[in-house]
Every structure is written in structure tokens, then in C-alpha cells.
Amino acid sequence: MAALGTVPQVNSASKLGISKSGVLTISGFGVKVRLQSNHLEIEDGVGLARRKIRLARVGHGLKRLVCISEDGFTTLSALKWLADIGASFVMLNRNGKVLFVTGPTASSDVRLRRAQALGHSSGAALRIARELIDQKLAGQEHVARNKLLAVACADTIHRYRSELAETNTLERIRLVESRAAVSYWSAWRTLPISFPRKDEPRVPRHWRVFGSRADDFSTPLATGRGYKPPTRESVHLDD
């Protein structure tokens, strides 16, 4: 006999509240995450504004279930179901503090672990560090040139950035980064800070500018003798 219809399809991920990146956030009181007939059943909400979601093992795109609540329950079978499909479960309190996290188990990639262990001897660590600091200095240069309008500072950072290609040790990369940082944060020193007019009479003078980030640590960093921790007085301009 010919089929007269098709099997009903589950709702799309967007209708279920699952984001494009595969995240589903639930919250409220009396939250329930449990397994029924091999489907994940989720219930959340407050009062009469309740939401019920039922997920099959395929076709939903769920990668992470985030629960922002401390009231309700989650069954062990539901956590195993999430692990089996490769999804994680995260429980947060209302202030965003992580209370509980699970993740899918995966086999160890021996090639990746070996590459990580040999990162220093193979030169991979040096290349990765150089690329990361290059991107950082590029961002600092952009902010200094286009946001702070500190052209001389941006040119200095650009010069230090160009030295990265010649670095052959991690210590040298850190030295270049620290020298660029001295120049970058100096551009922030006199940046004015705005306050509501009604509060201006009560605002201390040293709060009206960004100030220096730390003491003058350019010499210790440049010579590799270490970093001098900032004092309370050093983070503001002198009155």
C-alpha cells in the first residue's frame, strides 16, 4: 500500500529556542530536565508562563544546555542522554556563577597530545606565541591610532610589532610585548573620564583622567629584571 503521508517532523531548532550555535537556555522555578520514552523533556518558566520542550535524539542541533536556576531537578538519565549526543550541561546561579558542568566524553587524540608535548622542541609553541602577540599588538595599534588618536604611540607599537618576525625565543616575544604595552598604556594616561554633572563636585581630581596603569616599569621590563607591582598611588595622577 502506498504511503499516504510522511512522518511528522519535530519543530525547527529556532522554534525550540535553540540558538544557531546550538545553545538552549532554560530558567525559572521548578525546572525539569528528564528522560521520557528516550526523548529529553524540558520544562521551565515562572508561574503560568511555562515552556515545555521535547527533543528526540536527532534533528535538533543541541550542543549545550544552560540552566540558570537553582530550583528544580535533572535526572541522571537525562545527563547521560546529553553526553551520548555530544552535548554539555551547564548550571549557573542567577549571578552567573558556575555551579555544575558536564561534557561529552571523547577518545584521546594521541597525535594532538604528542604535538602539544613536543610544541617547544618542534617550534610550534614559538609560532603560536608570535601569532597571538602579533594579533594583540595589531589591536593595540588600531585603538591607539583610530580611537585615542595617538599617532606617535601607534607608530611605536607598529615598530615593535615588526620586530616579532625576528624573535627566536619566548622570552624575546614577551619583551617585545611588554615594551609595546608601555607605549600603549601611556596613551591612556591623560584620557579624560566623564561623570554626570550632578556628581562632578564630589569627584576627586585624580578620578577625572584614566591615569597610569602602573608604576614606571619600562626599565625593569626592558632589561628583563622583572615586573614591579603597582602601588595604590601609582594608578592615578598626582594631585
C-alpha positions in Angstrom: 0.0 0.0 0.0 1.4 3.4 -0.9 2.2 5.7 1.9 -0.5 8.4 2.4 1.7 10.8 4.4 5.1 11.4 5.9 6.2 11.1 9.5 5.7 14.4 11.4 8.9 16.3 11.8 10.0 17.9 15.1 9.9 21.7 15.4 12.9 23.5 14.0 15.7 24.4 16.4 14.8 28.1 16.4 11.2 27.3 17.4 12.5 25.2 20.2 14.7 28.1 21.5 18.0 26.6 20.4 20.4 29.2 19.0 22.3 28.9 15.8 25.4 27.8 17.8 23.4 25.0 19.5 22.8 26.6 22.9 19.4 26.2 24.7 19.0 28.3 27.8 16.4 27.5 30.4 15.4 29.3 33.6 12.7 29.9 36.2 11.4 27.9 39.0 10.6 24.2 39.1 12.9 23.5 36.2 12.7 19.9 35.0 15.1 18.0 32.8 14.3 14.3 32.4 14.0 11.4 30.0 10.7 10.1 28.8 10.5 7.4 26.1 14.1 8.1 25.1 13.2 11.8 24.5 14.6 14.7 26.5 11.8 16.5 28.2 12.5 20.0 29.5 10.1 22.3 31.4 11.0 25.8 32.6 9.4 29.2 33.3 7.7 31.1 36.0 4.2 30.8 37.2 1.7 30.4 34.3 4.4 31.3 31.8 5.7 27.8 31.4 7.5 26.2 28.5 7.7 22.6 27.6 10.3 21.2 25.1 10.6 17.6 23.9 13.7 16.6 22.0 14.4 13.4 20.0 18.0 12.1 19.8 18.5 13.7 16.3 17.4 16.7 14.3 17.6 19.4 17.0 21.2 20.7 16.8 21.6 21.0 20.6 25.2 21.3 21.7 24.9 22.9 25.1 22.0 23.1 27.6 22.4 26.1 30.0 20.3 26.1 33.2 20.0 29.4 35.0 18.1 28.3 38.1 18.6 26.6 41.5 15.1 25.3 41.7 14.1 22.0 40.1 15.8 18.8 39.1 17.7 17.0 36.4 17.8 13.2 36.2 21.0 11.1 35.7 19.4 9.5 32.7 19.0 13.0 31.2 22.6 13.9 31.8 23.7 10.6 30.1 21.4 11.3 27.2 23.1 14.7 26.7 26.5 13.1 26.9 25.5 10.4 24.4 24.5 13.0 21.8 27.7 15.1 22.4 26.0 17.9 24.3 27.1 19.5 27.6 25.0 20.7 30.6 25.9 23.9 32.5 24.2 25.1 35.6 24.5 28.7 36.7 23.1 30.7 39.6 21.3 34.0 38.9 24.6 35.9 39.3 26.3 33.9 36.6 28.4 31.7 38.9 29.1 28.2 37.5 27.7 25.6 39.8 27.9 22.5 37.7 29.2 21.5 34.3 29.2 18.2 32.4 30.6 17.4 29.0 30.6 14.6 26.4 33.4 12.1 26.7 35.7 11.7 23.7 38.6 9.5 22.8 42.0 10.9 23.3 43.7 12.1 20.2 47.2 10.7 20.5 48.5 12.8 17.6 47.3 16.1 19.2 48.7 15.2 22.6 52.1 14.3 21.1 52.1 17.6 19.1 51.3 19.5 22.3 54.1 17.7 24.2 56.6 18.5 21.5 55.4 22.1 21.0 58.6 23.7 22.3 61.1 21.4 20.5 59.2 21.5 17.2 58.9 25.3 17.2 55.1 25.2 17.2 55.0 27.0 20.6 57.1 29.8 19.3 55.0 30.2 16.1 51.7 30.2 18.2 53.1 32.8 20.7 54.3 35.0 17.9 50.9 34.9 16.1 49.0 35.6 19.3 51.1 38.6 20.3 51.1 39.9 16.7 47.3 40.0 16.8 47.3 41.6 20.3 49.7 44.4 19.1 47.6 44.9 16.0 44.6 45.6 18.2 46.5 48.0 20.4 47.9 49.8 17.4 44.3 50.1 16.0 43.0 51.5 19.2 45.8 54.0 19.7 45.7 55.2 16.1 41.9 55.3 15.5 40.3 55.7 18.9 42.9 57.5 21.0 44.3 59.5 18.0 47.8 58.8 19.4 49.7 58.6 16.2 53.2 58.5 17.7 52.2 55.8 20.1 50.6 53.7 17.3 53.8 54.1 15.2 55.9 52.9 18.1 53.6 49.8 18.6 53.8 49.1 14.9 57.6 49.2 15.1 57.7 46.7 18.0 55.2 44.5 16.1 57.5 44.4 13.1 60.2 43.0 15.4 58.2 39.9 16.2 59.2 38.3 13.0 62.8 38.3 14.2 62.2 36.9 17.6 63.5 33.4 18.2 62.7 32.8 21.9 59.5 33.1 24.0 61.4 35.5 26.4 62.1 37.8 23.5 58.5 37.8 22.4 57.5 38.7 26.0 60.0 41.5 26.0 58.5 42.9 22.7 55.0 42.6 24.2 56.0 44.5 27.4 57.7 47.3 25.5 54.6 47.8 23.3 52.4 47.7 26.4 54.4 50.6 28.0 53.8 52.7 24.9 50.1 51.7 24.6 49.1 52.4 28.2 51.0 55.7 28.1 48.4 56.9 25.5 45.7 56.3 28.1 47.3 58.3 30.8 45.6 61.7 30.2 42.4 60.3 28.8 39.5 62.3 30.5 36.8 60.4 32.3 33.3 61.8 32.2 30.9 61.9 35.1 27.3 63.1 35.4 27.2 66.8 36.1 25.5 66.4 39.4 28.3 64.2 40.6 31.2 66.4 39.4 31.6 68.4 42.6 32.2 65.2 44.5 34.6 63.6 42.1 38.2 63.6 43.2 40.7 65.2 40.8 42.6 62.0 40.1 39.4 60.3 39.1 38.9 62.6 36.1 41.6 61.0 34.0 42.5 57.4 33.3 45.9 57.7 34.8 48.9 55.4 34.5 48.2 51.6 34.7 51.2 51.0 37.0 54.4 52.5 38.2 57.1 53.3 35.7 58.1 49.7 34.9 59.6 50.3 31.5 63.2 49.9 32.8 62.7 46.5 34.6 60.8 45.1 31.6 63.2 46.3 29.0 66.1 44.8 30.9 64.4 41.6 31.8 64.8 42.2 35.6 61.1 41.5 36.3 57.9 43.4 36.9 57.4 45.9 39.8 53.8 45.6 41.2 51.9 48.9 41.1 51.2 50.9 44.3 47.9 52.5 45.1 49.3 55.9 44.4 50.7 54.9 41.0 47.4 54.3 39.4 46.4 57.9 39.5 47.9 61.2 38.5 49.4 63.2 41.3 47.1 65.9 42.7 
